[in-house]
């Protein structure tokens, strides 16, 4: 009688699945030996299987969120709750012990027809660890290919036009912080006076304002991740404007809804007659500027608060159209010259 080897769960317990009378039975125990011994006893009939309490996937997600409530961002919880409510409806009321990898693949296929590949990937990124903690491993499900989006970032000639268009605007400083310093919207709106060093022209990024599961904007006392906690040199042009801001009782620099910044960027782009973009688009623009200036990737990542080098290069490391044109011209001139030389030699 062959019994599968037990695997260790994130909780530290050990789990093994055995098939009994056509049903898959999940056995969890404190040690590897105990799990395998109990599975063997069930398989041989020496021990009768007691039907476990039904635990739905949606209930398991609730437990998963609750167990990590102290370390999850409000925005992360919001994303989890949204996926729980809207994704994989065929699985949510199923007992987790009855869900197979094939079931998840079928659910993924159905979701891929209705929503974006990224949305499907995010939802799978939630249910996979939830199921794994319940002793169900669905690693290897094939996900739809994510389409590379067309990023809307400004060209060099548009940056000055934007800065001119926002002069005197109530969101002038937040927009400058986005395009000049590459700050995220959550970091800009969460900026407080205790993180502003007006003497040394430094901004310490330590907080963020994000939406919670009820779509309420809340301030959390940490940045997006460890690498996002950083200190940025602030130019005189921006710091002089910051010094003129009033000090609010709550300590925040900007008394505005996060969406207000986005709306003002749209209006400024329209006034300037340039490519429309967003706060995140200005962050992409900042990354493109650093790339065009030849800034070392490690320095650019530290300045922008990026944690993963591959993600930075793949997602944010752009080349301006003007640089592409120059490169294309140089390449075409090279090959044209080689062809011309070959034709001349042939004659």
N, C-alpha and C positions, 0 to 999 in steps of 0.2 A: 504494500500500500504506500503510494508515494504522496507525500505531503509537501506543498510548496514551502519555501523558506520564508520565515517571517521578516518583515521590513520594519524599520524604526520610524515612528511618526514624529512630527515636529514637537509634539508634547513630551516625547521621551518614551512613550509606551511602544509596544511592539504589536504588529498586526499581521494576520495571515488569512487569506481567503480560501475556502474549500468548497467543492461542489458536493451537495448531498441531495439525492433524489431530484436532480435537475435544478436545484436551487443553489445559488451562491451564498454561503454563510461566512460572515465576517467575524473573526475572533480577535479580540484585543486583550492584552495582558501586560503586566508591568515588565516582564523580562521576555527575551527571545525564546528561551526554553519553555516557559509556561505557555506562551502562545502556541507554539508548535505542538506541545504535548496535549493541550486541550483540543486543538484541531484534529489531532490523530485520534483522540478518544471519541470525538463526534463522528469522524469518518468511519471508524470501526464499529460504531453502535454501542460502545461501552458507556457512552454518556449521551443522554437525550438532549437534543437541542431545544432550548426554550426560546420561543419567538420573542425577539427584541421589540421594544416599543418603537412604533412608527416615528421616524424623524424625517420630516420633509426637507427638501433642499432649502426652501425659503427660511425654515426655522434654523437650519444649520448656518445659514448666512447671518442670521440675527446673533447667534451664539458667537460666531467668528468675529463679528464687529464688536460685540460686547467685550470679548476677551482681549481686544486690542484697542479699546477706547482711549486708553491713556497715551497711546503713541500715534494714533491716526489723526491726520489733519481733518478739520471740518469739511474741507473740500473733497477729501478722499472719501469720507463717510457719505457725503452727498452723492458722489459718483457710484459708490457701492449700492446705495439705496435706489438710485435711478435704474441701475442694471437689474437689481432684484425685482423691481416693479414692472419693468418693460421688456426685459430680455428672457429668452428661453422659457416661455410659458408652459411648454410641454413637460418641462423638468421640475418646475418649482414646487409642485405638490407631490412629486414622487418621493418615496422613501429613498434616502441616499444610498442605502445598501443594495437597491435594485438597479441603480443607474450604472450603465456600462459605457465604455469608451465609444462604442457604436452609437449608443443613444445620444451622447454628446455630439458626435459627428453629424448625426441627422439633424439635431437642433441647430448646430452651426450652419449647416447647409440652408436651412429654412431662414435663419436670420440674415444670411448673406444676400438673400433676394430682397430684403426689406430695408436694410440699413447699411451704412458704410462699413468697409472692412475694418477700419480703426475701431468703430463702435463694437463690432463683433469681437475683435481681439481684446478690447478692454473688459468686456463681459466674461469672456473665457478666462482672462487673467484673474478674475474674482472667483469663479466657481471651481477652477482647478485646485487651488490651495484649500478651499473649503472642503471639497470632496476628499482630498488627500488626508486632511485631518480626521476624516470619518473612515479612513481605511480604504478609500476608493481612488485608484490612480488612473487618471485619464490623460496622462502625458502622451504627446504624439498626435493629438487631433490636428488635422490639416485645416488651417485657417485661410480665408480668402486673402489674396495678395493686396497689400495696401498700395493704393495709387499715390505716386509722389505728387503732392499739390503744387500748384503754381503760386509761388510766394509773391506777395505784393510789397516790395520794398522800393525805396526811393533810389533814383540815380543821383550821382554827385551833383549834377546841375540843379536838382530839385531841392536839395537840403537847404541852401540859402534862401530859396523862395519860401519854403515852409517856415523858417525862422522869422523871416520878415512878416509873413502872414499872421503869425501868432503874437506879435508884439502888442502888449497891452491887453491880451486876452486873459480871462480869469484862469485859464488852464495853461498859460504860457510856460510856467516853470515845470509842471508835470510833463509837458510835451518835450521840453528841452532835456529833462532827465532821461526820457525814453530814447531820443535820437542821439544825444551827445554821450550819455553814460551807459546806454543799453539796459536801463533798469526795467524790470517787469512792472506791469500795472499794479499788482498786489503789493509790491515793494514800495512803489511811489506813494500810493494812498496810505500805506501803513507807516510812512516815515514820521518819526517823532523828534522833538527838539533835543531829547537826551542823546540822540544819535547824530547830531549835527555839531561838528567842531568848526565854528566860524573863525577861530584864530588860525588854525592850520589848514583850512579849506578841505575838510574831510567829511565824508558821509559814511556812517557805519550802518550797513544793512543788517538789521536784526529782527525785524517784524514784517508781517504781511496781513493784508485784509482779504479774506476769501469768503465765498458763500458756504453756508452750512447746509444740512440736509433739508431745512425748511426754506431755503433760498433767502435767508437773512445774511447780510454781510457782517462778518464778525472779525475782530482783530485777534490774531494769534501771536504769541510772544516768541515765535521762532520764524525763521525764513523758510523757504520751500524745502531746502535740505541743507546739509552741513556745508557744502561748497558754496551755497547761496549766501551764507553768513560771511560777509567780506567788507573791506573798507575801500572806498573809491576816492581818488583825488577829484575834487570838484573845482572846475575853473572859476576864475574871478567873475566871468560874465554871468554865471548862474548863481554863485554864492552871494554876489552883491544884491541880486533880486531876492534871494532867500532871506537875507538880513532884514529886508523891509517888510516881511510878513508879520502879521500880528501873532502873539502867543495865545493860543486857545487853552481853555481850562483842561481839556482832555489831553493836551500835550502834542496833538497831531498837527502837522504843518498844513494839511489840506482838508478843509471841511466840505467834501464833495463825494457824491456817489461815484463809484468806479466807472460806471457807464458814461458819466459826464465827460470824462477825458476822451473816450472814444468818439463821442458825438462831436466834440470840439475839433478833433483831428480831421474828421470828415469835412466839417465846414471850412477849416483852414486849407485843406487840399483843394477844395472847390474854389475858394477865393484865389488861391495861388495858381490854379489851372494846371495842377500836377497830378501824378498818379495817386488815386485814393488809397489809403492804407489804414492801419490800426495801430494801437500801442505796440502790439507784438510785431507788426510790420516795421515799426521804427527800431525795435530791438534787432530785427534781421538786418536793417540798414546799417546799424552800428557794427554788426559782425562783418558786413561787406566792406565797410570803411577800414576796419582793422586788417582784413585780408589784403586789401589794395595797398595798404601802407607797409605790408610785409611784417606785421607784428607777429612775433612768435606765438604759436598756438597755445602754449602753456600760459603765457601772459594774458592772451585774449580770454582764455577760459577762466582764469582767476578774476579778471576784471568784470566779466559778464556773469560769473557765478555758475558756470557749467561744470558738471561733475564728471561726465563721460566724454573722453576725447573722440571716440568714434561717433557718438551722437552729435557732438559739436561740429565735426567735419561734415557729417552727412546732412545735418539739418540746418546749420547756421552759417557755415563757411562758404559765402557766396563770392562770385566775381562779378564786378560791374560790367554792364554791356559794353562800355567804352574799352575796357581792358580786353574783353573777348574780341572786339572788332580789331584791336591792335594785334592781338595774337593771331587771329585768322588771316589778317593781311600779311603778316610776317611768314606764316606757314605757306600761304598760297604763292607769295613771291619766291620763296625758296624752291618749291617744286616747279614753278613756271620757269625759273632760271635754269634748273637742271634739264628740263625738257628742251628749252631753247638751245642750250649748249650741245645736247645730244643731236638735235636736228642739224645744227651748224657743222658739227664734226662729221656727220654722215655725208654732208655735201662735199 
